[in-house]
Amino acid sequence: MTIPVALPGGRARRAGPLLLLLGMVALPIAYPDLYFLHIMVLALINAILVVSLQFLLGHAGQASLGHAAFFGTGAYASAIAAMRAGLPFAAAFLIAAVVAGILGAGLGPIARLRGYYLGIATLAFNQVVVLVLTNWESVTQGPLGIRSIPPPRLGPLVLRTDHQAYYLILAVLAVTCWAYGRLARSRFGRALMAIRENEVAASAMGVNPGRYKLQAFVISAISAGMAGSLFAHVTGYLNPNSFTFQESVALLLMVVVGGQASLWGSAVGAVVLTLAPEYLRFLKDYRLVVYGAIVVVLMMFLPDGLAGAGRWILQRVGRRPPAPIPGTAGPAA
């Protein structure tokens, strides 16, 4: 007689992100196609955005439809600091984070909203930012955009190629995921999850929902500003049309497909949904139809997103055979 013993899957869960990171490091070596690397660079930038939005949605329960506004603000702030003030990339990168964070802090009244009220308010906020970027021509050059933005520079090393930029952005993504993971397990992260589950009960326990949600907005905006800086210096060109509310909706979709409860799952969702439209171009007019069908199927059969499927696989792979109870016969031959 034997009794199956279910072993904890913590080790398998910890191995998932590490294996994923190692695979991403080896990817340009295994598949050095230039077009693929360019799309992967954009996918990793989207992953940084999506991880920051996942923290806002998955932990604070704030469904923002204006995340692209922080992305665009950081991108323009970094480009202007580098081109007009002549600052190095590192300084422009920090300025982008600070400016986006200040913009996030200005959303105090909006951050207190919930449900579809928050969605509508952040959507309107995104539209206001796009209009400012389009019409403030003396600063942003309006619809013409900003051209010839210098590439990232780390000391004497100028990252001119997508291969070089890939590893810089991957490093920023890894640090971002690590930082958000630590933050989610902290007292601050537990307070946000309490607010998400029951705001009234959390308030009764001494948690200030308005303050915590505003802080979550600021932290998320800082990460989006950093992603915007990387986007500006890697692509070398900015246009207001890259930061409309459609981009915010696409980011929200990436979070849902990747898994609202997983940081690394959201990053995978960003990569998958960035690559999919590009590699469906051979379908021409049916490309978006097939793309939409794929998303619908994923939502139907993977309600927990790609992260849920990954956890299921790792648990099956990492499960040991059942051990017999001492003093009993083992399995029959």
C-alpha positions in Angstrom: 0.0 0.0 0.0 1.3 3.4 -0.9 0.0 6.9 -0.3 1.0 9.6 -2.8 2.7 12.6 -1.1 2.2 16.0 -2.7 5.5 17.8 -2.5 5.6 21.7 -2.5 6.2 23.3 -5.8 8.2 26.3 -4.5 11.5 25.1 -6.0 9.9 24.6 -9.4 8.3 28.1 -9.2 11.6 29.6 -8.4 13.3 27.8 -11.2 10.8 29.1 -13.8 12.0 32.7 -13.9 15.7 31.6 -13.8 15.3 29.2 -16.7 13.4 31.9 -18.6 16.2 34.5 -18.0 18.9 32.0 -19.2 16.9 31.3 -22.3 16.5 35.0 -23.1 20.3 35.5 -22.6 21.0 32.7 -25.1 18.3 33.7 -27.6 20.3 36.2 -29.7 23.1 33.6 -30.0 20.8 30.8 -31.0 18.7 32.9 -33.4 20.8 35.9 -34.6 18.3 37.2 -37.2 18.4 41.0 -37.3 14.7 41.5 -37.9 13.9 39.1 -35.0 16.4 40.9 -32.7 14.8 44.3 -33.5 11.3 43.0 -32.7 12.6 41.4 -29.5 14.1 44.7 -28.4 10.7 46.3 -28.7 9.1 43.3 -27.0 11.5 43.6 -24.0 10.6 47.3 -23.7 6.9 46.3 -23.7 7.8 43.7 -21.0 9.1 46.4 -18.7 5.9 48.4 -19.2 3.7 45.4 -18.7 5.5 44.3 -15.5 5.0 47.8 -14.0 1.3 47.7 -15.1 0.9 44.2 -13.7 2.0 45.5 -10.3 -0.6 48.2 -10.5 -3.4 45.9 -11.7 -2.5 42.6 -10.0 -1.5 43.9 -6.6 -3.3 47.3 -6.2 -6.3 46.3 -8.3 -6.1 49.5 -10.4 -7.0 48.9 -14.1 -5.3 51.9 -15.7 -5.9 52.8 -19.4 -3.4 55.6 -19.4 -0.1 53.8 -18.9 1.2 54.8 -22.3 1.1 58.4 -21.1 3.9 57.8 -18.6 5.7 55.9 -21.3 5.5 58.8 -23.7 6.4 61.4 -21.1 9.6 59.5 -20.2 10.5 59.0 -23.8 10.2 62.7 -24.6 11.9 63.9 -21.4 14.9 61.6 -22.1 15.2 62.7 -25.7 14.9 66.4 -24.9 17.4 66.1 -22.1 19.9 64.3 -24.3 19.5 66.5 -27.4 18.9 70.0 -26.1 20.7 69.9 -22.7 23.4 67.6 -24.0 23.2 65.2 -21.0 24.6 61.7 -21.2 22.3 58.7 -21.5 22.4 57.8 -17.8 21.3 61.3 -16.7 18.6 61.4 -19.4 17.4 58.0 -18.2 17.1 59.2 -14.6 15.3 62.4 -15.7 12.8 60.3 -17.6 12.0 58.3 -14.5 11.7 61.4 -12.3 9.5 63.3 -14.8 7.2 60.3 -15.2 7.1 59.8 -11.4 6.1 63.4 -10.9 3.4 63.1 -13.5 2.1 60.0 -11.7 2.1 61.9 -8.4 -0.1 64.5 -10.0 -2.8 61.8 -10.4 -3.8 62.0 -6.7 -7.5 62.5 -7.3 -7.6 59.9 -10.1 -5.7 57.3 -8.1 -8.5 57.3 -5.5 -11.1 56.2 -8.1 -12.1 52.5 -8.6 -13.5 50.3 -11.3 -14.6 51.8 -14.6 -14.4 55.3 -13.2 -10.7 54.9 -12.9 -10.5 53.4 -16.4 -12.4 56.3 -18.0 -10.3 58.9 -16.0 -7.0 57.4 -17.0 -8.1 57.0 -20.6 -8.9 60.8 -20.7 -5.6 61.5 -19.0 -3.7 59.6 -21.7 -5.5 61.5 -24.4 -4.6 64.8 -22.7 -0.9 63.8 -22.7 -1.0 62.9 -26.4 -2.6 66.2 -27.3 0.1 68.1 -25.4 2.8 66.1 -27.1 1.1 66.8 -30.5 0.5 70.6 -30.0 3.5 71.8 -27.9 5.5 72.1 -31.1 8.2 74.4 -29.6 9.3 71.5 -27.3 8.1 68.3 -28.8 8.2 69.3 -32.5 4.5 68.2 -32.7 3.4 65.7 -35.3 6.8 65.7 -37.0 8.3 64.1 -33.9 11.9 64.1 -32.7 14.5 62.6 -34.9 18.2 61.6 -34.6 18.0 60.8 -30.9 21.5 59.5 -29.8 21.8 55.8 -29.0 22.4 54.6 -25.4 26.0 55.1 -24.2 27.5 53.4 -21.2 30.9 55.0 -20.7 33.0 54.6 -23.8 30.6 51.9 -25.2 27.9 53.2 -27.6 25.1 50.7 -28.1 24.3 51.2 -31.8 23.1 47.7 -32.7 20.0 45.9 -31.7 22.2 43.1 -30.4 23.9 45.4 -27.9 20.6 47.1 -27.0 19.0 43.8 -26.4 21.2 42.9 -23.4 20.9 46.4 -21.9 17.1 46.2 -22.0 17.1 42.6 -20.7 19.2 43.7 -17.8 16.8 46.5 -17.0 13.9 44.1 -17.3 15.6 41.5 -14.9 16.2 44.2 -12.3 12.7 45.6 -12.7 11.2 42.1 -12.1 13.4 41.5 -9.1 12.5 44.9 -7.6 8.8 44.4 -8.1 9.0 40.9 -6.7 10.7 42.2 -3.5 8.2 45.0 -3.3 5.2 42.6 -3.7 6.4 40.5 -0.7 7.0 43.6 1.5 4.6 45.2 3.9 3.7 47.7 1.2 2.8 44.9 -1.3 0.7 43.1 1.3 -1.1 46.4 2.1 -1.9 46.8 -1.6 -3.3 43.3 -1.9 -5.5 44.0 1.2 -6.8 47.1 -0.6 -7.4 45.1 -3.7 -9.4 42.4 -1.9 -11.5 44.6 0.3 -10.8 48.3 0.6 -13.2 48.9 3.4 -11.7 46.2 5.5 -8.2 47.4 4.8 -9.1 50.9 5.8 -10.6 49.6 9.1 -7.2 47.9 9.8 -5.4 51.2 9.5 -4.4 51.1 5.9 -4.8 54.4 4.0 -6.1 53.2 0.5 -5.7 56.6 -1.2 -2.1 57.0 -0.1 -1.1 53.4 -1.0 -2.7 53.5 -4.4 -1.1 56.8 -5.2 2.3 55.4 -4.3 1.6 52.4 -6.5 0.8 54.8 -9.4 4.1 56.7 -8.8 6.2 53.5 -8.7 4.5 52.2 -11.8 4.9 55.5 -13.6 8.7 55.6 -12.8 9.2 52.2 -14.5 7.2 53.3 -17.5 9.3 56.4 -17.8 12.4 54.3 -17.8 11.0 52.1 -20.5 10.2 55.3 -22.5 13.8 56.4 -22.2 15.1 53.1 -23.6 12.5 53.3 -26.4 13.6 56.8 -27.4 17.3 56.1 -27.5 17.1 52.6 -29.1 14.6 53.6 -31.9 16.1 57.1 -32.4 12.7 58.6 -33.3 9.6 59.7 -31.4 6.1 60.5 -32.5 3.0 61.2 -30.4 1.1 58.4 -32.3 3.2 55.8 -30.5 1.6 56.7 -27.1 -2.1 56.8 -27.7 -4.7 55.0 -25.5 -4.6 52.1 -28.0 -1.1 51.4 -26.7 -2.4 51.4 -23.1 -5.1 48.9 -24.1 -2.5 46.7 -25.7 -0.4 46.7 -22.6 -3.5 45.8 -20.4 -4.2 42.9 -22.8 -0.6 41.7 -22.4 -1.0 41.6 -18.6 -4.2 39.6 -18.9 -2.7 37.1 -21.4 0.5 36.7 -19.4 -1.2 36.3 -16.1 -2.4 39.0 -13.6 -0.8 37.2 -10.7 2.7 36.8 -12.1 5.4 39.3 -12.9 7.4 37.0 -15.2 4.2 35.7 -16.8 3.2 39.3 -17.7 6.7 39.7 -19.3 6.1 36.6 -21.4 2.7 37.8 -22.4 4.3 41.1 -23.6 6.9 39.2 -25.7 4.3 36.8 -27.2 1.8 39.5 -28.1 4.5 41.7 -29.6 5.9 39.0 -31.8 2.6 37.5 -32.9 1.4 40.4 -35.2 4.8 40.5 -36.9 5.0 36.8 -37.6 1.4 36.8 -38.9 2.0 39.3 -41.6 2.0 36.5 -44.2 -1.8 36.3 -43.7 -2.2 39.9 -44.9 -5.8 41.1 -44.5 -6.6 38.2 -42.1 -3.7 38.9 -39.8 -5.6 40.8 -37.2 -8.5 38.4 -37.4 -6.2 35.4 -36.6 -4.4 37.5 -33.9 -7.7 38.3 -32.2 -8.8 34.6 -32.4 -5.5 33.5 -30.7 -6.1 35.9 -27.8 -9.7 34.7 -27.4 -8.6 31.1 -27.4 -5.9 31.9 -24.8 -8.5 33.5 -22.6 -10.9 30.6 -22.9 -8.5 27.8 -22.1 -5.9 29.6 -19.9 -7.9 31.8 -17.5 -4.8 32.3 -15.4 -2.8 33.3 -18.5 0.5 31.9 -19.7 1.9 32.0 -16.2 -0.8 29.5 -15.0 0.2 27.1 -17.8 3.8 27.5 -16.9 3.3 26.8 -13.3 1.3 23.6 -14.2 4.1 22.3 -16.4 6.8 23.1 -13.8 4.8 21.3 -11.0 4.4 18.2 -13.2 8.1 18.2 -14.1 9.3 18.9 -10.6 7.0 16.3 -8.9 8.8 13.3 -7.4 7.4 9.8 -7.4 5.3 9.0 -4.3 7.3 7.6 -1.4 6.0 4.5 0.4 5.1 4.7 4.1 7.8 3.1 6.2 6.9 -0.5 7.2 4.6 -1.0 4.2 5.2 -2.8 1.0 6.3 -0.9 -2.0 4.5 -0.8 -5.3 3.9 -4.2 -6.9 6.4 -5.3 -9.5 
